[in-house]
Amino acid sequence: MSKKARADAKKHYAQHVAAGRPVCYPWPASMKPWPVHRLLEVDSRDEYGEKGGLAYQVQFRELFWAEVKELMKNE
């Protein structure tokens, strides 16, 4: 299940980038932006189980930080 979760995270991240990196604010009490194409932690756990949900979230964050690293390198 972790392999499927990581593959889905890669697919969702590609959709997120292609759509122009839109964000939403799913928590009314917080101004923390959340990528539209990224599953919430609860949803990823429901979809892939405890370990798979964690793998999904980790993969999505790794892709994000890899992109940030590349952008900073180009400056």
PQR file of N, CA, C, O and H, with PARSE charges and radii, in Angstrom:
ATOM      1  N   MET A   1       0.814  -1.190   0.000 -0.4000 1.5000
ATOM      2  CA  MET A   1       0.000   0.000   0.000 -0.0000 2.0000
ATOM      3  C   MET A   1       0.861   1.257   0.000  0.5500 1.7000
ATOM      4  O   MET A   1       0.466   2.278  -0.564 -0.5500 1.4000
ATOM      5  N   SER A   2       2.020   1.194   0.620 -0.4000 1.5000
ATOM      6  CA  SER A   2       2.891   2.372   0.643 -0.0000 2.0000
ATOM      7  C   SER A   2       3.362   2.752  -0.750  0.5500 1.7000
ATOM      8  O   SER A   2       3.490   3.937  -1.061 -0.5500 1.4000
ATOM      9  H   SER A   2       2.341   0.365   1.078  0.4000 1.0000
ATOM     10  N   LYS A   3       3.624   1.747  -1.602 -0.4000 1.5000
ATOM     11  CA  LYS A   3       4.062   2.049  -2.966 -0.0000 2.0000
ATOM     12  C   LYS A   3       2.970   2.781  -3.725  0.5500 1.7000
ATOM     13  O   LYS A   3       3.249   3.736  -4.451 -0.5500 1.4000
ATOM     14  H   LYS A   3       3.520   0.785  -1.349  0.4000 1.0000
ATOM     15  N   LYS A   4       1.720   2.339  -3.561 -0.4000 1.5000
ATOM     16  CA  LYS A   4       0.606   3.005  -4.223 -0.0000 2.0000
ATOM     17  C   LYS A   4       0.431   4.416  -3.673  0.5500 1.7000
ATOM     18  O   LYS A   4       0.163   5.353  -4.426 -0.5500 1.4000
ATOM     19  H   LYS A   4       1.493   1.564  -2.971  0.4000 1.0000
ATOM     20  N   ALA A   5       0.583   4.566  -2.359 -0.4000 1.5000
ATOM     21  CA  ALA A   5       0.442   5.886  -1.741 -0.0000 2.0000
ATOM     22  C   ALA A   5       1.512   6.837  -2.263  0.5500 1.7000
ATOM     23  O   ALA A   5       1.209   7.987  -2.579 -0.5500 1.4000
ATOM     24  H   ALA A   5       0.801   3.805  -1.748  0.4000 1.0000
ATOM     25  N   ARG A   6       2.753   6.381  -2.359 -0.4000 1.5000
ATOM     26  CA  ARG A   6       3.836   7.229  -2.850 -0.0000 2.0000
ATOM     27  C   ARG A   6       3.625   7.570  -4.330  0.5500 1.7000
ATOM     28  O   ARG A   6       3.881   8.698  -4.752 -0.5500 1.4000
ATOM     29  H   ARG A   6       2.999   5.447  -2.102  0.4000 1.0000
ATOM     30  N   ALA A   7       3.161   6.600  -5.110 -0.4000 1.5000
ATOM     31  CA  ALA A   7       2.890   6.854  -6.530 -0.0000 2.0000
ATOM     32  C   ALA A   7       1.761   7.870  -6.684  0.5500 1.7000
ATOM     33  O   ALA A   7       1.836   8.762  -7.530 -0.5500 1.4000
ATOM     34  H   ALA A   7       2.953   5.684  -4.767  0.4000 1.0000
ATOM     35  N   ASP A   8       0.714   7.736  -5.865 -0.4000 1.5000
ATOM     36  CA  ASP A   8      -0.391   8.696  -5.916 -0.0000 2.0000
ATOM     37  C   ASP A   8       0.073  10.084  -5.484  0.5500 1.7000
ATOM     38  O   ASP A   8      -0.377  11.086  -6.041 -0.5500 1.4000
ATOM     39  H   ASP A   8       0.653   7.011  -5.179  0.4000 1.0000
ATOM     40  N   ALA A   9       0.963  10.155  -4.505 -0.4000 1.5000
ATOM     41  CA  ALA A   9       1.484  11.456  -4.071 -0.0000 2.0000
ATOM     42  C   ALA A   9       2.245  12.123  -5.219  0.5500 1.7000
ATOM     43  O   ALA A   9       2.105  13.326  -5.439 -0.5500 1.4000
ATOM     44  H   ALA A   9       1.329   9.342  -4.053  0.4000 1.0000
ATOM     45  N   LYS A  10       3.042  11.352  -5.944 -0.4000 1.5000
ATOM     46  CA  LYS A  10       3.766  11.903  -7.092 -0.0000 2.0000
ATOM     47  C   LYS A  10       2.792  12.406  -8.148  0.5500 1.7000
ATOM     48  O   LYS A  10       2.984  13.478  -8.722 -0.5500 1.4000
ATOM     49  H   LYS A  10       3.156  10.375  -5.766  0.4000 1.0000
ATOM     50  N   LYS A  11       1.739  11.622  -8.403 -0.4000 1.5000
ATOM     51  CA  LYS A  11       0.732  12.008  -9.390 -0.0000 2.0000
ATOM     52  C   LYS A  11      -0.002  13.278  -8.934  0.5500 1.7000
ATOM     53  O   LYS A  11      -0.210  14.193  -9.730 -0.5500 1.4000
ATOM     54  H   LYS A  11       1.583  10.751  -7.938  0.4000 1.0000
ATOM     55  N   HIS A  12      -0.390  13.331  -7.666 -0.4000 1.5000
ATOM     56  CA  HIS A  12      -1.091  14.499  -7.145 -0.0000 2.0000
ATOM     57  C   HIS A  12      -0.191  15.735  -7.153  0.5500 1.7000
ATOM     58  O   HIS A  12      -0.661  16.841  -7.419 -0.5500 1.4000
ATOM     59  H   HIS A  12      -0.221  12.587  -7.020  0.4000 1.0000
ATOM     60  N   TYR A  13       1.099  15.555  -6.862 -0.4000 1.5000
ATOM     61  CA  TYR A  13       2.011  16.699  -6.881 -0.0000 2.0000
ATOM     62  C   TYR A  13       2.163  17.227  -8.310  0.5500 1.7000
ATOM     63  O   TYR A  13       2.198  18.439  -8.522 -0.5500 1.4000
ATOM     64  H   TYR A  13       1.481  14.656  -6.646  0.4000 1.0000
ATOM     65  N   ALA A  14       2.253  16.332  -9.276 -0.4000 1.5000
ATOM     66  CA  ALA A  14       2.342  16.763 -10.679 -0.0000 2.0000
ATOM     67  C   ALA A  14       1.084  17.536 -11.079  0.5500 1.7000
ATOM     68  O   ALA A  14       1.178  18.541 -11.784 -0.5500 1.4000
ATOM     69  H   ALA A  14       2.225  15.348  -9.103  0.4000 1.0000
ATOM     70  N   GLN A  15      -0.082  17.083 -10.641 -0.4000 1.5000
ATOM     71  CA  GLN A  15      -1.326  17.802 -10.921 -0.0000 2.0000
ATOM     72  C   GLN A  15      -1.315  19.172 -10.245  0.5500 1.7000
ATOM     73  O   GLN A  15      -1.783  20.157 -10.814 -0.5500 1.4000
ATOM     74  H   GLN A  15      -0.159  16.267 -10.068  0.4000 1.0000
ATOM     75  N   HIS A  16      -0.784  19.223  -9.040 -0.4000 1.5000
ATOM     76  CA  HIS A  16      -0.701  20.469  -8.281 -0.0000 2.0000
ATOM     77  C   HIS A  16       0.171  21.495  -9.016  0.5500 1.7000
ATOM     78  O   HIS A  16      -0.202  22.662  -9.136 -0.5500 1.4000
ATOM     79  H   HIS A  16      -0.404  18.422  -8.577  0.4000 1.0000
ATOM     80  N   VAL A  17       1.318  21.057  -9.500 -0.4000 1.5000
ATOM     81  CA  VAL A  17       2.221  21.943 -10.242 -0.0000 2.0000
ATOM     82  C   VAL A  17       1.583  22.376 -11.559  0.5500 1.7000
ATOM     83  O   VAL A  17       1.646  23.549 -11.925 -0.5500 1.4000
ATOM     84  H   VAL A  17       1.621  20.109  -9.403  0.4000 1.0000
ATOM     85  N   ALA A  18       0.969  21.432 -12.272 -0.4000 1.5000
ATOM     86  CA  ALA A  18       0.353  21.740 -13.561 -0.0000 2.0000
ATOM     87  C   ALA A  18      -0.810  22.729 -13.413  0.5500 1.7000
ATOM     88  O   ALA A  18      -1.067  23.525 -14.316 -0.5500 1.4000
ATOM     89  H   ALA A  18       0.917  20.478 -11.975  0.4000 1.0000
ATOM     90  N   ALA A  19      -1.502  22.678 -12.288 -0.4000 1.5000
ATOM     91  CA  ALA A  19      -2.642  23.572 -12.068 -0.0000 2.0000
ATOM     92  C   ALA A  19      -2.225  24.943 -11.541  0.5500 1.7000
ATOM     93  O   ALA A  19      -3.079  25.804 -11.330 -0.5500 1.4000
ATOM     94  H   ALA A  19      -1.293  22.031 -11.555  0.4000 1.0000
ATOM     95  N   GLY A  20      -0.935  25.158 -11.327 -0.4000 1.5000
ATOM     96  CA  GLY A  20      -0.458  26.451 -10.859 -0.0000 2.0000
ATOM     97  C   GLY A  20      -0.335  26.554  -9.353  0.5500 1.7000
ATOM     98  O   GLY A  20      -0.329  27.657  -8.807 -0.5500 1.4000
ATOM     99  H   GLY A  20      -0.241  24.458 -11.498  0.4000 1.0000
ATOM    100  N   ARG A  21      -0.239  25.428  -8.678 -0.4000 1.5000
ATOM    101  CA  ARG A  21      -0.050  25.347  -7.215 -0.0000 2.0000
ATOM    102  C   ARG A  21      -1.161  26.031  -6.408  0.5500 1.7000
ATOM    103  O   ARG A  21      -0.876  26.837  -5.522 -0.5500 1.4000
ATOM    104  H   ARG A  21      -0.245  24.532  -9.122  0.4000 1.0000
ATOM    105  N   PRO A  22      -2.441  25.709  -6.716 -0.5600 1.5000
ATOM    106  CA  PRO A  22      -3.529  26.334  -5.949  0.2800 2.0000
ATOM    107  C   PRO A  22      -3.576  25.810  -4.514  0.5500 1.7000
ATOM    108  O   PRO A  22      -3.221  24.661  -4.251 -0.5500 1.4000
ATOM    109  N   VAL A  23      -4.014  26.653  -3.604 -0.4000 1.5000
ATOM    110  CA  VAL A  23      -4.152  26.256  -2.199 -0.0000 2.0000
ATOM    111  C   VAL A  23      -5.567  26.562  -1.722  0.5500 1.7000
ATOM    112  O   VAL A  23      -6.279  27.374  -2.313 -0.5500 1.4000
ATOM    113  H   VAL A  23      -4.303  27.586  -3.818  0.4000 1.0000
ATOM    114  N   CYS A  24      -5.953  25.898  -0.648 -0.4000 1.5000
ATOM    115  CA  CYS A  24      -7.218  26.184   0.012 -0.0000 2.0000
ATOM    116  C   CYS A  24      -6.939  26.330   1.499  0.5500 1.7000
ATOM    117  O   CYS A  24      -5.819  26.093   1.951 -0.5500 1.4000
ATOM    118  H   CYS A  24      -5.375  25.239  -0.167  0.4000 1.0000
ATOM    119  N   TYR A  25      -7.936  26.711   2.243 -0.4000 1.5000
ATOM    120  CA  TYR A  25      -7.803  26.884   3.694 -0.0000 2.0000
ATOM    121  C   TYR A  25      -8.866  26.011   4.368  0.5500 1.7000
ATOM    122  O   TYR A  25      -9.937  26.503   4.723 -0.5500 1.4000
ATOM    123  H   TYR A  25      -8.845  26.904   1.875  0.4000 1.0000
ATOM    124  N   PRO A  26      -8.572  24.715   4.545 -0.5600 1.5000
ATOM    125  CA  PRO A  26      -9.594  23.791   5.051  0.2800 2.0000
ATOM    126  C   PRO A  26      -9.927  23.954   6.530  0.5500 1.7000
ATOM    127  O   PRO A  26     -10.930  23.406   6.988 -0.5500 1.4000
ATOM    128  N   TRP A  27      -9.129  24.679   7.280 -0.4000 1.5000
ATOM    129  CA  TRP A  27      -9.372  24.859   8.713 -0.0000 2.0000
ATOM    130  C   TRP A  27      -9.735  26.309   8.965  0.5500 1.7000
ATOM    131  O   TRP A  27      -8.873  27.180   8.848 -0.5500 1.4000
ATOM    132  H   TRP A  27      -8.314  25.124   6.908  0.4000 1.0000
ATOM    133  N   PRO A  28     -10.976  26.597   9.306 -0.5600 1.5000
ATOM    134  CA  PRO A  28     -11.415  27.981   9.490  0.2800 2.0000
ATOM    135  C   PRO A  28     -10.624  28.746  10.554  0.5500 1.7000
ATOM    136  O   PRO A  28     -10.435  29.956  10.424 -0.5500 1.4000
ATOM    137  N   ALA A  29     -10.168  28.072  11.584 -0.4000 1.5000
ATOM    138  CA  ALA A  29      -9.454  28.761  12.654 -0.0000 2.0000
ATOM    139  C   ALA A  29      -7.983  28.994  12.325  0.5500 1.7000
ATOM    140  O   ALA A  29      -7.275  29.653  13.087 -0.5500 1.4000
ATOM    141  H   ALA A  29     -10.322  27.090  11.689  0.4000 1.0000
ATOM    142  N   SER A  30      -7.520  28.461  11.199 -0.4000 1.5000
ATOM    143  CA  SER A  30      -6.112  28.566  10.844 -0.0000 2.0000
ATOM    144  C   SER A  30      -5.972  29.186   9.464  0.5500 1.7000
ATOM    145  O   SER A  30      -6.794  28.951   8.578 -0.5500 1.4000
ATOM    146  H   SER A  30      -8.095  27.926  10.580  0.4000 1.0000
ATOM    147  N   MET A  31      -4.943  29.965   9.293 -0.4000 1.5000
ATOM    148  CA  MET A  31      -4.666  30.527   7.970 -0.0000 2.0000
ATOM    149  C   MET A  31      -3.593  29.724   7.256  0.5500 1.7000
ATOM    150  O   MET A  31      -2.935  30.232   6.347 -0.5500 1.4000
ATOM    151  H   MET A  31      -4.276  30.156  10.013  0.4000 1.0000
ATOM    152  N   LYS A  32      -3.410  28.461   7.664 -0.4000 1.5000
ATOM    153  CA  LYS A  32      -2.412  27.602   7.030 -0.0000 2.0000
ATOM    154  C   LYS A  32      -2.925  27.148   5.667  0.5500 1.7000
ATOM    155  O   LYS A  32      -3.950  26.469   5.591 -0.5500 1.4000
ATOM    156  H   LYS A  32      -3.944  28.048   8.402  0.4000 1.0000
ATOM    157  N   PRO A  33      -2.237  27.507   4.601 -0.5600 1.5000
ATOM    158  CA  PRO A  33      -2.678  27.062   3.275  0.2800 2.0000
ATOM    159  C   PRO A  33      -2.393  25.573   3.072  0.5500 1.7000
ATOM    160  O   PRO A  33      -1.417  25.044   3.604 -0.5500 1.4000
ATOM    161  N   TRP A  34      -3.231  24.916   2.317 -0.4000 1.5000
ATOM    162  CA  TRP A  34      -3.080  23.498   2.030 -0.0000 2.0000
ATOM    163  C   TRP A  34      -3.210  23.310   0.528  0.5500 1.7000
ATOM    164  O   TRP A  34      -4.162  23.816  -0.068 -0.5500 1.4000
ATOM    165  H   TRP A  34      -4.024  25.345   1.885  0.4000 1.0000
ATOM    166  N   PRO A  35      -2.279  22.594  -0.106 -0.5600 1.5000
ATOM    167  CA  PRO A  35      -2.386  22.354  -1.552  0.2800 2.0000
ATOM    168  C   PRO A  35      -3.704  21.667  -1.904  0.5500 1.7000
ATOM    169  O   PRO A  35      -4.091  20.692  -1.258 -0.5500 1.4000
ATOM    170  N   VAL A  36      -4.379  22.164  -2.905 -0.4000 1.5000
ATOM    171  CA  VAL A  36      -5.682  21.633  -3.308 -0.0000 2.0000
ATOM    172  C   VAL A  36      -5.585  20.163  -3.694  0.5500 1.7000
ATOM    173  O   VAL A  36      -6.487  19.388  -3.375 -0.5500 1.4000
ATOM    174  H   VAL A  36      -4.065  22.955  -3.429  0.4000 1.0000
ATOM    175  N   HIS A  37      -4.522  19.765  -4.367 -0.4000 1.5000
ATOM    176  CA  HIS A  37      -4.402  18.397  -4.865 -0.0000 2.0000
ATOM    177  C   HIS A  37      -3.836  17.418  -3.839  0.5500 1.7000
ATOM    178  O   HIS A  37      -3.708  16.231  -4.140 -0.5500 1.4000
ATOM    179  H   HIS A  37      -3.790  20.395  -4.625  0.4000 1.0000
ATOM    180  N   ARG A  38      -3.497  17.877  -2.651 -0.4000 1.5000
ATOM    181  CA  ARG A  38      -2.940  17.005  -1.617 -0.0000 2.0000
ATOM    182  C   ARG A  38      -4.048  16.531  -0.686  0.5500 1.7000
ATOM    183  O   ARG A  38      -4.867  17.326  -0.226 -0.5500 1.4000
ATOM    184  H   ARG A  38      -3.601  18.841  -2.407  0.4000 1.0000
ATOM    185  N   LEU A  39      -4.065  15.235  -0.414 -0.4000 1.5000
ATOM    186  CA  LEU A  39      -5.042  14.713   0.533 -0.0000 2.0000
ATOM    187  C   LEU A  39      -4.727  15.225   1.936  0.5500 1.7000
ATOM    188  O   LEU A  39      -3.562  15.384   2.299 -0.5500 1.4000
ATOM    189  H   LEU A  39      -3.399  14.590  -0.788  0.4000 1.0000
ATOM    190  N   LEU A  40      -5.757  15.478   2.708 -0.4000 1.5000
ATOM    191  CA  LEU A  40      -5.555  15.815   4.113 -0.0000 2.0000
ATOM    192  C   LEU A  40      -4.994  14.589   4.827  0.5500 1.7000
ATOM    193  O   LEU A  40      -5.139  13.470   4.336 -0.5500 1.4000
ATOM    194  H   LEU A  40      -6.704  15.349   2.414  0.4000 1.0000
ATOM    195  N   GLU A  41      -4.356  14.786   5.976 -0.4000 1.5000
ATOM    196  CA  GLU A  41      -3.773  13.657   6.697 -0.0000 2.0000
ATOM    197  C   GLU A  41      -4.812  12.587   7.022  0.5500 1.7000
ATOM    198  O   GLU A  41      -4.543  11.394   6.886 -0.5500 1.4000
ATOM    199  H   GLU A  41      -4.238  15.695   6.375  0.4000 1.0000
ATOM    200  N   VAL A  42      -5.989  13.012   7.447 -0.4000 1.5000
ATOM    201  CA  VAL A  42      -7.059  12.075   7.790 -0.0000 2.0000
ATOM    202  C   VAL A  42      -7.495  11.294   6.555  0.5500 1.7000
ATOM    203  O   VAL A  42      -7.689  10.080   6.617 -0.5500 1.4000
ATOM    204  H   VAL A  42      -6.207  13.982   7.558  0.4000 1.0000
ATOM    205  N   ASP A  43      -7.647  11.998   5.430 -0.4000 1.5000
ATOM    206  CA  ASP A  43      -8.078  11.337   4.200 -0.0000 2.0000
ATOM    207  C   ASP A  43      -7.034  10.351   3.693  0.5500 1.7000
ATOM    208  O   ASP A  43      -7.388   9.275   3.212 -0.5500 1.4000
ATOM    209  H   ASP A  43      -7.490  12.984   5.380  0.4000 1.0000
ATOM    210  N   SER A  44      -5.756  10.698   3.793 -0.4000 1.5000
ATOM    211  CA  SER A  44      -4.721   9.775   3.324 -0.0000 2.0000
ATOM    212  C   SER A  44      -4.653   8.533   4.218  0.5500 1.7000
ATOM    213  O   SER A  44      -4.400   7.432   3.730 -0.5500 1.4000
ATOM    214  H   SER A  44      -5.468  11.572   4.183  0.4000 1.0000
ATOM    215  N   ARG A  45      -4.879   8.707   5.526 -0.4000 1.5000
ATOM    216  CA  ARG A  45      -4.919   7.543   6.426 -0.0000 2.0000
ATOM    217  C   ARG A  45      -6.106   6.647   6.109  0.5500 1.7000
ATOM    218  O   ARG A  45      -5.991   5.421   6.120 -0.5500 1.4000
ATOM    219  H   ARG A  45      -5.085   9.601   5.923  0.4000 1.0000
ATOM    220  N   ASP A  46      -7.256   7.270   5.823 -0.4000 1.5000
ATOM    221  CA  ASP A  46      -8.448   6.488   5.467 -0.0000 2.0000
ATOM    222  C   ASP A  46      -8.236   5.738   4.158  0.5500 1.7000
ATOM    223  O   ASP A  46      -8.674   4.597   4.009 -0.5500 1.4000
ATOM    224  H   ASP A  46      -7.350   8.266   5.814  0.4000 1.0000
ATOM    225  N   GLU A  47      -7.568   6.378   3.219 -0.4000 1.5000
ATOM    226  CA  GLU A  47      -7.359   5.787   1.889 -0.0000 2.0000
ATOM    227  C   GLU A  47      -6.312   4.679   1.895  0.5500 1.7000
ATOM    228  O   GLU A  47      -6.520   3.634   1.280 -0.5500 1.4000
ATOM    229  H   GLU A  47      -7.211   7.304   3.340  0.4000 1.0000
ATOM    230  N   TYR A  48      -5.194   4.890   2.579 -0.4000 1.5000
ATOM    231  CA  TYR A  48      -4.051   3.978   2.481 -0.0000 2.0000
ATOM    232  C   TYR A  48      -3.688   3.273   3.781  0.5500 1.7000
ATOM    233  O   TYR A  48      -2.751   2.476   3.795 -0.5500 1.4000
ATOM    234  H   TYR A  48      -5.025   5.740   3.079  0.4000 1.0000
ATOM    235  N   GLY A  49      -4.392   3.538   4.859 -0.4000 1.5000
ATOM    236  CA  GLY A  49      -4.031   2.961   6.144 -0.0000 2.0000
ATOM    237  C   GLY A  49      -3.010   3.850   6.845  0.5500 1.7000
ATOM    238  O   GLY A  49      -2.577   4.864   6.299 -0.5500 1.4000
ATOM    239  H   GLY A  49      -5.154   4.186   4.847  0.4000 1.0000
ATOM    240  N   GLU A  50      -2.634   3.464   8.043 -0.4000 1.5000
ATOM    241  CA  GLU A  50      -1.741   4.303   8.859 -0.0000 2.0000
ATOM    242  C   GLU A  50      -0.377   4.514   8.202  0.5500 1.7000
ATOM    243  O   GLU A  50       0.062   5.652   8.036 -0.5500 1.4000
ATOM    244  H   GLU A  50      -2.986   2.639   8.487  0.4000 1.0000
ATOM    245  N   LYS A  51       0.294   3.423   7.828 -0.4000 1.5000
ATOM    246  CA  LYS A  51       1.630   3.540   7.222 -0.0000 2.0000
ATOM    247  C   LYS A  51       1.570   4.137   5.822  0.5500 1.7000
ATOM    248  O   LYS A  51       2.414   4.956   5.456 -0.5500 1.4000
ATOM    249  H   LYS A  51      -0.062   2.498   7.963  0.4000 1.0000
ATOM    250  N   GLY A  52       0.580   3.731   5.042 -0.4000 1.5000
ATOM    251  CA  GLY A  52       0.441   4.265   3.691 -0.0000 2.0000
ATOM    252  C   GLY A  52       0.131   5.748   3.695  0.5500 1.7000
ATOM    253  O   GLY A  52       0.641   6.493   2.859 -0.5500 1.4000
ATOM    254  H   GLY A  52      -0.105   3.066   5.339  0.4000 1.0000
ATOM    255  N   GLY A  53      -0.706   6.185   4.635 -0.4000 1.5000
ATOM    256  CA  GLY A  53      -1.037   7.600   4.741 -0.0000 2.0000
ATOM    257  C   GLY A  53       0.183   8.431   5.091  0.5500 1.7000
ATOM    258  O   GLY A  53       0.378   9.524   4.558 -0.5500 1.4000
ATOM    259  H   GLY A  53      -1.120   5.579   5.315  0.4000 1.0000
ATOM    260  N   LEU A  54       1.001   7.907   5.989 -0.4000 1.5000
ATOM    261  CA  LEU A  54       2.243   8.598   6.343 -0.0000 2.0000
ATOM    262  C   LEU A  54       3.188   8.644   5.144  0.5500 1.7000
ATOM    263  O   LEU A  54       3.826   9.667   4.898 -0.5500 1.4000
ATOM    264  H   LEU A  54       0.843   7.019   6.422  0.4000 1.0000
ATOM    265  N   ALA A  55       3.281   7.544   4.400 -0.4000 1.5000
ATOM    266  CA  ALA A  55       4.135   7.506   3.210 -0.0000 2.0000
ATOM    267  C   ALA A  55       3.680   8.543   2.179  0.5500 1.7000
ATOM    268  O   ALA A  55       4.506   9.195   1.540 -0.5500 1.4000
ATOM    269  H   ALA A  55       2.762   6.713   4.601  0.4000 1.0000
ATOM    270  N   TYR A  56       2.364   8.689   2.022 -0.4000 1.5000
ATOM    271  CA  TYR A  56       1.814   9.683   1.087 -0.0000 2.0000
ATOM    272  C   TYR A  56       2.248  11.086   1.491  0.5500 1.7000
ATOM    273  O   TYR A  56       2.750  11.852   0.668 -0.5500 1.4000
ATOM    274  H   TYR A  56       1.693   8.159   2.540  0.4000 1.0000
ATOM    275  N   GLN A  57       2.050  11.419   2.777 -0.4000 1.5000
ATOM    276  CA  GLN A  57       2.379  12.766   3.246 -0.0000 2.0000
ATOM    277  C   GLN A  57       3.881  13.045   3.138  0.5500 1.7000
ATOM    278  O   GLN A  57       4.282  14.141   2.745 -0.5500 1.4000
ATOM    279  H   GLN A  57       1.642  10.797   3.445  0.4000 1.0000
ATOM    280  N   VAL A  58       4.697  12.073   3.479 -0.4000 1.5000
ATOM    281  CA  VAL A  58       6.152  12.238   3.400 -0.0000 2.0000
ATOM    282  C   VAL A  58       6.581  12.457   1.951  0.5500 1.7000
ATOM    283  O   VAL A  58       7.391  13.342   1.674 -0.5500 1.4000
ATOM    284  H   VAL A  58       4.371  11.183   3.798  0.4000 1.0000
ATOM    285  N   GLN A  59       6.046  11.660   1.028 -0.4000 1.5000
ATOM    286  CA  GLN A  59       6.411  11.791  -0.388 -0.0000 2.0000
ATOM    287  C   GLN A  59       6.028  13.159  -0.924  0.5500 1.7000
ATOM    288  O   GLN A  59       6.810  13.783  -1.641 -0.5500 1.4000
ATOM    289  H   GLN A  59       5.389  10.941   1.253  0.4000 1.0000
ATOM    290  N   PHE A  60       4.823  13.639  -0.584 -0.4000 1.5000
ATOM    291  CA  PHE A  60       4.381  14.947  -1.068 -0.0000 2.0000
ATOM    292  C   PHE A  60       5.302  16.040  -0.552  0.5500 1.7000
ATOM    293  O   PHE A  60       5.688  16.931  -1.309 -0.5500 1.4000
ATOM    294  H   PHE A  60       4.187  13.132  -0.001  0.4000 1.0000
ATOM    295  N   ARG A  61       5.662  15.984   0.738 -0.4000 1.5000
ATOM    296  CA  ARG A  61       6.573  16.981   1.317 -0.0000 2.0000
ATOM    297  C   ARG A  61       7.954  16.903   0.674  0.5500 1.7000
ATOM    298  O   ARG A  61       8.564  17.938   0.407 -0.5500 1.4000
ATOM    299  H   ARG A  61       5.349  15.260   1.352  0.4000 1.0000
ATOM    300  N   GLU A  62       8.460  15.686   0.420 -0.4000 1.5000
ATOM    301  CA  GLU A  62       9.776  15.542  -0.219 -0.0000 2.0000
ATOM    302  C   GLU A  62       9.787  16.175  -1.596  0.5500 1.7000
ATOM    303  O   GLU A  62      10.756  16.840  -1.960 -0.5500 1.4000
ATOM    304  H   GLU A  62       7.964  14.846   0.638  0.4000 1.0000
ATOM    305  N   LEU A  63       8.731  15.981  -2.367 -0.4000 1.5000
ATOM    306  CA  LEU A  63       8.653  16.589  -3.696 -0.0000 2.0000
ATOM    307  C   LEU A  63       8.620  18.117  -3.595  0.5500 1.7000
ATOM    308  O   LEU A  63       9.264  18.813  -4.380 -0.5500 1.4000
ATOM    309  H   LEU A  63       7.943  15.441  -2.071  0.4000 1.0000
ATOM    310  N   PHE A  64       7.868  18.625  -2.626 -0.4000 1.5000
ATOM    311  CA  PHE A  64       7.800  20.070  -2.432 -0.0000 2.0000
ATOM    312  C   PHE A  64       9.171  20.648  -2.094  0.5500 1.7000
ATOM    313  O   PHE A  64       9.598  21.628  -2.706 -0.5500 1.4000
ATOM    314  H   PHE A  64       7.345  18.059  -1.988  0.4000 1.0000
ATOM    315  N   TRP A  65       9.862  20.047  -1.124 -0.4000 1.5000
ATOM    316  CA  TRP A  65      11.156  20.578  -0.701 -0.0000 2.0000
ATOM    317  C   TRP A  65      12.226  20.394  -1.768  0.5500 1.7000
ATOM    318  O   TRP A  65      13.154  21.198  -1.851 -0.5500 1.4000
ATOM    319  H   TRP A  65       9.515  19.252  -0.627  0.4000 1.0000
ATOM    320  N   ALA A  66      12.114  19.349  -2.587 -0.4000 1.5000
ATOM    321  CA  ALA A  66      13.053  19.188  -3.700 -0.0000 2.0000
ATOM    322  C   ALA A  66      12.868  20.320  -4.705  0.5500 1.7000
ATOM    323  O   ALA A  66      13.841  20.829  -5.261 -0.5500 1.4000
ATOM    324  H   ALA A  66      11.359  18.696  -2.520  0.4000 1.0000
ATOM    325  N   GLU A  67      11.620  20.709  -4.937 -0.4000 1.5000
ATOM    326  CA  GLU A  67      11.353  21.814  -5.852 -0.0000 2.0000
ATOM    327  C   GLU A  67      11.865  23.141  -5.266  0.5500 1.7000
ATOM    328  O   GLU A  67      12.431  23.960  -5.989 -0.5500 1.4000
ATOM    329  H   GLU A  67      10.829  20.295  -4.486  0.4000 1.0000
ATOM    330  N   VAL A  68      11.666  23.347  -3.968 -0.4000 1.5000
ATOM    331  CA  VAL A  68      12.171  24.559  -3.321 -0.0000 2.0000
ATOM    332  C   VAL A  68      13.683  24.620  -3.431  0.5500 1.7000
ATOM    333  O   VAL A  68      14.249  25.677  -3.711 -0.5500 1.4000
ATOM    334  H   VAL A  68      11.206  22.681  -3.381  0.4000 1.0000
ATOM    335  N   LYS A  69      14.336  23.493  -3.212 -0.4000 1.5000
ATOM    336  CA  LYS A  69      15.806  23.423  -3.305 -0.0000 2.0000
ATOM    337  C   LYS A  69      16.281  23.811  -4.713  0.5500 1.7000
ATOM    338  O   LYS A  69      17.250  24.555  -4.867 -0.5500 1.4000
ATOM    339  H   LYS A  69      13.877  22.634  -2.984  0.4000 1.0000
ATOM    340  N   GLU A  70      15.591  23.302  -5.725 -0.4000 1.5000
ATOM    341  CA  GLU A  70      15.964  23.639  -7.099 -0.0000 2.0000
ATOM    342  C   GLU A  70      15.756  25.132  -7.387  0.5500 1.7000
ATOM    343  O   GLU A  70      16.584  25.759  -8.048 -0.5500 1.4000
ATOM    344  H   GLU A  70      14.804  22.698  -5.599  0.4000 1.0000
ATOM    345  N   LEU A  71      14.672  25.687  -6.899 -0.4000 1.5000
ATOM    346  CA  LEU A  71      14.409  27.111  -7.105 -0.0000 2.0000
ATOM    347  C   LEU A  71      15.455  27.977  -6.424  0.5500 1.7000
ATOM    348  O   LEU A  71      15.883  28.990  -6.977 -0.5500 1.4000
ATOM    349  H   LEU A  71      14.000  25.177  -6.362  0.4000 1.0000
ATOM    350  N   MET A  72      15.866  27.583  -5.228 -0.4000 1.5000
ATOM    351  CA  MET A  72      16.882  28.347  -4.511 -0.0000 2.0000
ATOM    352  C   MET A  72      18.247  28.229  -5.187  0.5500 1.7000
ATOM    353  O   MET A  72      19.037  29.172  -5.163 -0.5500 1.4000
ATOM    354  H   MET A  72      15.518  26.760  -4.779  0.4000 1.0000
ATOM    355  N   LYS A  73      18.517  27.093  -5.778 -0.4000 1.5000
ATOM    356  CA  LYS A  73      19.788  26.878  -6.467 -0.0000 2.0000
ATOM    357  C   LYS A  73      19.887  27.777  -7.701  0.5500 1.7000
ATOM    358  O   LYS A  73      20.978  28.217  -8.065 -0.5500 1.4000
ATOM    359  H   LYS A  73      17.874  26.327  -5.797  0.4000 1.0000
ATOM    360  N   ASN A  74      18.760  28.047  -8.336 -0.4000 1.5000
ATOM    361  CA  ASN A  74      18.737  28.841  -9.555 -0.0000 2.0000
ATOM    362  C   ASN A  74      18.813  30.340  -9.308  0.5500 1.7000
ATOM    363  O   ASN A  74      18.968  31.107 -10.258 -0.5500 1.4000
ATOM    364  H   ASN A  74      17.874  27.690  -8.040  0.4000 1.0000
ATOM    365  N   GLU A  75      18.709  30.773  -8.075 -0.4000 1.5000
ATOM    366  CA  GLU A  75      18.759  32.212  -7.783 -0.0000 2.0000
ATOM    367  C   GLU A  75      20.159  32.728  -7.719  0.5500 1.7000
ATOM    368  O   GLU A  75      20.368  33.918  -7.482 -0.5500 1.4000
ATOM    369  H   GLU A  75      18.583  30.151  -7.303  0.4000 1.0000
TER
END
